[in-house]
């Protein structure tokens, strides 16, 4: 679901420095979020704390976009974590469960 919400992000960058900054959501699912505006170098596998109002949760960075993508990053909510976005986020069925196996051509 495309939705721009202001959030607070805390984590550690590639240089080992702690950071805290504002960012904006691009789209949301019940288990993940895409953010833009992260100005610190991070890598997939990093854990970031995302805060929206009084709600906060830990997310794992799954991918990092190029600078031309306005520093977009994809995050997955860690197991056991919850965050209240202040909106109802519709459940999207797992595309992998519905994906047909690929045929190998030799």
Secondary structure, DSSP 4 states (H G I P E B T S, - for coil): -B---EEEEEEE-TTS-EEEEEEEEEEEETTEEEEE---S---TT-EEEEEETTEEEEEEEEEE--GGGTS-EEEEEPTT-----SSPPPP---HHHHPPPPPP--
